[in-house]
């Protein structure tokens, strides 16, 4: 399986994990779909980008770079709302970077 497909699959899994607490909190569907699509993009980029750094750090770096524009919109009025988002982004991006690397280490 190509690296990008693996990235999309694991990105979708990370997105589903991310939206579970959002659904429980009763957040709007646009927020849920935004989070899910963000993780799919992060998975794709993490699998596609060739950086000569630790794969876990690569996952974290890409995730926070993708999150950055949305973070301004989300946290502008109340920056404290970004704390759980940053925590979840960090945890999932570490897992995503590690998992994608393990499943794509010898694939082109």
C-alpha positions in Angstrom: 0.0 0.0 0.0 1.3 3.4 -0.9 2.6 5.7 1.9 -0.1 8.3 1.1 -2.9 5.8 1.4 -1.6 4.7 4.8 -1.4 8.3 5.9 -5.0 9.0 4.8 -6.2 5.9 6.7 -4.4 6.6 9.9 -5.3 10.3 9.6 -9.0 9.3 9.4 -8.6 7.1 12.4 -7.0 10.0 14.4 -9.8 12.2 13.2 -12.4 9.8 14.5 -10.7 9.6 17.8 -10.5 13.4 18.0 -14.2 13.9 17.3 -15.5 11.5 19.9 -15.2 14.0 22.8 -16.4 16.7 20.5 -19.6 14.8 19.8 -20.0 14.1 23.5 -19.7 17.8 24.2 -22.4 18.5 21.7 -20.2 20.6 19.4 -21.6 21.5 16.0 -21.1 19.3 12.9 -19.0 21.9 11.1 -16.5 21.7 14.0 -16.5 17.9 13.9 -16.1 17.8 10.1 -13.3 20.4 10.3 -11.4 18.3 12.9 -11.9 15.1 10.9 -10.7 16.7 7.7 -7.7 18.3 9.5 -6.5 14.9 10.7 -6.9 13.4 7.2 -4.7 16.2 5.8 -2.2 15.8 8.6 -2.0 12.0 8.0 -1.5 12.6 4.2 1.3 15.2 4.8 3.0 13.2 7.5 3.2 10.2 5.1 4.2 12.3 2.1 6.7 14.9 3.5 10.4 13.8 3.6 12.0 15.5 6.5 15.2 14.1 8.0 13.9 14.3 11.6 12.4 12.0 14.1 9.1 10.7 12.8 7.3 11.6 16.0 8.6 15.2 15.9 7.6 15.3 12.2 4.1 14.3 13.1 3.9 17.0 15.8 5.5 19.7 13.6 3.1 19.0 10.7 0.0 18.8 13.0 0.7 22.1 14.6 1.5 23.8 11.3 -1.8 22.6 9.9 -3.7 23.6 13.1 -2.2 27.1 13.2 -4.6 29.0 10.9 -7.6 27.5 12.7 -6.1 28.1 16.1 -6.4 31.9 15.5 -10.1 31.6 14.6 -10.8 29.2 17.5 -8.9 31.0 20.2 -9.2 34.7 19.3 -12.1 35.5 21.7 -11.1 33.0 24.4 -7.6 31.6 24.1 -8.2 29.2 27.0 -10.3 27.1 24.6 -7.1 26.2 22.8 -5.7 24.2 25.7 -7.6 21.0 25.2 -7.1 21.3 21.4 -3.4 21.6 21.8 -3.3 18.7 24.2 -5.3 16.4 21.9 -3.3 17.6 18.9 0.0 16.8 20.6 -1.1 13.3 21.7 -2.6 12.3 18.4 0.2 13.8 16.3 2.8 11.8 18.4 0.8 8.6 17.8 0.3 9.5 14.1 3.9 10.2 13.4 5.0 7.0 15.1 2.4 4.8 13.5 2.8 6.1 10.0 6.5 5.7 10.2 6.2 2.1 11.4 3.8 1.2 8.6 5.7 3.0 5.8 9.4 2.6 6.8 10.3 0.6 3.7 7.6 1.8 1.3 7.9 4.4 -1.5 
